[in-house]
């Protein structure tokens, strides 16, 4: 593989990850509006709550 090909592949991968992050943020926005009125199972709500406990809103960082 030539340098240019590798560099292009890396740039494409970065673009794909950035696009996935944008879609994920859009989906989170839609989900936020439906948490109470949607038919979301208790298991998923419990897992969301556990995951969010690891986020520090003051620093904007996730705990390990």
Secondary structure as the mmCIF struct_conf table of DSSP 4:
data_model
#
loop_
_struct_conf.conf_type_id
_struct_conf.id
_struct_conf.beg_label_comp_id
_struct_conf.beg_label_asym_id
_struct_conf.beg_label_seq_id
_struct_conf.end_label_comp_id
_struct_conf.end_label_asym_id
_struct_conf.end_label_seq_id
HELX_RH_AL_P HELX_RH_AL_P1 UNK A 3 UNK A 34
TURN_TY1_P TURN_TY1_P1 UNK A 35 UNK A 37
BEND BEND1 UNK A 38 UNK A 38
HELX_RH_AL_P HELX_RH_AL_P2 UNK A 42 UNK A 52
TURN_TY1_P TURN_TY1_P2 UNK A 53 UNK A 54
STRN STRN1 UNK A 55 UNK A 56
TURN_TY1_P TURN_TY1_P3 UNK A 57 UNK A 60
STRN STRN2 UNK A 61 UNK A 62
#
